[in-house]
Amino acid sequence: MSSTHPQQSSMAVYRTAWIVTAIFILSNAATPLYSSWQQSLGFTSGVLTVIFACYIIGLLLTLTVAGQLSDHYGRKALLLPCVGLAIVAAILFDQANSMGVLMLARFLTGVSVGLVVSGGMANVVEHAQPHRKHFASLMASVAMVAGAGTGPLLAGGVAQYFPNPIHTVFRIEIVILCVALVALLNQKNLKLGGGFV
């Protein structure tokens, strides 16, 4: 029996896991850079708390509805705006010149993370063959944790060794998200139950 189909299935799992990783890199990439924004924009620690709260609001509002939307319209249909909003958020972070822009960027990041939690994790598992579901579930979890950890590591490393760390970090992230978008565009749409549409 040819091994082509199992190999294609494994590649599909890796590609869909990359989408999760890319979104979670964005989720924490801003954290080491807030001191730079505080210096340049002159906002207080209280305002920084509000900026963080914008992420939580976007995340929680999205989680309340995104699961049902994912089941009804399909994983790809949910993840396209997810990645699109993440790219917009990264551009806003890159160009942020006011507290309002930072708040909007953080809110959109929360929305994007809510969408990927609701549809992206299931998307990874549903692209695996039946006997590889456990592996795919593990890959989805690893992708989430790896992304969440890579974001601050990337931003912290860039901030220490490169000039203009904000622009460098978020332009790297825009490239990462564009790669995720290409991976997403090349997958079929899956609805609840694993059916292709």
Secondary structure, DSSP 4 states (H G I P E B T S, - for coil): --SHHHHHHHHHHHHHHHHHHHHHHHHHHTGGGHHHHHHHH---HHHHHHHHHHHHHHHHHHHHHHHHHHHHH-HHHHHHHHHHHHHHHHHHHHH--SHHHHHHHHHHHHHHHHHIIIIIHHHHHHTS-GGGHHHHHHHHHHHHHHHHHHHHHHHHHHHHHSSSHHHHHHHHHHHHHHHHHHHHHTS--B-TTS-B-
